[in-house]
Amino acid sequence: MSLPHAILTALLEKPSSGLELTRRFDKSIGYFWSATHQQIYRELGKLEGEGYIRTLPAEQPARGQKKSYEVLPAGRAELARWTAASQDPKPQRDILLLRLRAAAVVGTAGLEADLRRHLELHQRQLAEYEEIERRDFPPDRAAPQDRLRHLVLRAGIDLETFWTQWLTDALKEFAELPADAPEPTGDTSG
């Protein structure tokens, strides 16, 4: 049930229309919790139906005018409840790691090029996060809200740093593999 909580968080930060919310999602929360625009709009309807948010009254009613939403006390209470609740970490599921495991069985053809592509993507994301950090979190920004937002950004920076280092190491391993490595035979360990 995390998407509704991500939406409640964004709306508490700033009441928004569905379109504004999806744009903000793409630029902030979407870095670590992705959702399609359709999912966001569908969830807005559910949250409104549950009494967690409401449509703000329009200054001038007009057909086709975008609706803006704000969080109601029940929505704030639900977000506080969810934030305080204990949750176990989710197991890591990454298709690239699964593909590497499969390569141990069927061979590595084509995989090295994709590792390089992944490395480039992670390097770009790392550079983007570091630019956000320089721009939005100067050393003198010490408000509690800023410190918590910076912690989230630091997690992104640390994860991208991990992936760039791991992919660099993986590519070094690939460089050391024999060109025509024989396929493994019947090893079922691990």
N, C-alpha and C positions, 0 to 999 in steps of 0.2 A: 504494500500500500504506500510506496514511497513517492510516486508521482503526485498524488494529491497533496502530500506534505511539502513537496518542492514548490507546487503552485501556491499553497498557503504562505510559504516563506516569501516567495516573490511578491505576492499581493500585500503582505504585511510591510514589506520594504517600500512598496509604492503601488497604490491602487491603479489598475490598468485595464485597458480593453483586452480582448482576446488576442488581437493582432499585436498590440504593444507587448503583451506578455510573451507571445511566441518569439518576438524579436529580442526581447531581453533574455529569454531562455537561451537563444542561439548565442548570445554574447557572454553569458555568465554561468548560470546553473547548468546549461547544456554542455559545458566542458566536462562535467563529471556525472551528470544524470541526463541522458538524452531522451527526447520525446518528440514525436512528430506533431505537426500543427493540429492534425485531426485528433490525436490523443489528448492534447491540451484542451481543445474546444469541448470534446466529449467529457473530460474530467470537470471542466467548469460547470457544465450542466448538472453533473452528479453532486458537486460540492454545493451548488445553489439548492438543489433538491434536498440535501441533508441539513440545510440551514447553517452551513459553515461560511458561506459568502452570500452577498446580495449584489444585485445590479444597482449601481448608483443612479439616482434620478437624473434624467437628461435635462439640460437647461432649456432646450426647445425640442419638444418631441418631433421627430422627423422619421419618415420611412427610410429604412436602410442605414440609419445612424448606428455607429458602433456602440456597443454596450460596454461600460466600464464596470469593474467589480471591485468590491472591498471586502475585507474579512470581518465577519461578525464575532462577537465574544465567544460563541460556541466553537468557531473555527480556530481562534487563538488558543482556547482551552485544549482542543484536540491536538494542535501542533505542540503545545507545551507537554501534554501527556505523552505523545509519541517521542519527543525529544528526550524525555527523562526515562523512557522505557529501555530495558536492557535488550540488546540484540547481539546474536552471535555473528562473527564474520562469515561471509559467504565464501565458499571455495573458489579459487581462481579458475576461470574457464577461459582459455585463450586458444583460438583456432590455430594460430601459428605454432604454438607448442604441440598441439595435437598433430599438425602436419609434420613437424620434425620427428615426432615419435613414429609416424607412418613412414617417413623417409628411411628410418632404420630398417624397415622391412622391404620397401619397394624401390629404394634408391632416391637419390637427391636431385634428379633432373629438374631443372627450372627453379629450384628452391633458393639457390644462392642469389639470383637476380631479385627475387621477392624480398629476401632478407635485406638487400641493399635498399630497396624501395621503402621498406618499413623503417630502416634506419633514417632515411631522408625525412620521412613523415614525422618521426619522433624528434628529430633535430629541429625541424620547423616548429613543431608544437612547443618544444622547450624554449626556443627563441621567443615565441609569442608570449609564453607565460613569464619569461624573464623581463620582457618589455612591459607587460602589465604590472609586474612587481615594481620596476623602476618608476613607472608613471603614477601608479595608484597607491603605493605604500612606501613613501619616503620614511626615513628613520624617525622623524618627529611625529608621525601619526600613531598615537598610542591609545586612542579611544577603544574601549572593550570591543565594540562592534567591529572596528577596523582590525583589531588583533585577531579576532576569530575568523574574519574573512581572509586575512593574510595566512592563517594556518591552513585553510582550505587550499589557497593558491600554492603554498609551500608543499602540500601533499602532491599537487599536480607537478610541480617542478621536480620534486624528489622522484616521482614515478617516471617522468620523462628522462631524468638523468639515469635512473636504473636501466630503462629500456635502451637508451643510446649506448650505454656501456655494455650491456648484455649483448646487444646486436653486434657491436664492434668485436667483442670476444667470439661470438658465434661465427662471424665472417672469418676471423683468424683460424678457427677450427676448420672451417670449410676449405681454407687455403691449404691446410695440411692433410686433407683427406686424399687418398689415392684417386687418380682420375677415373679409373675403372674399378671402383670398389665392388667386390663381389657381393651379391645379395646374401644376407644372413640365411643360415639353414636351420630351421626348426628351433631356434632359441625362444623359449616361452617365458624366460625370466622377466620379472619386473612388470 
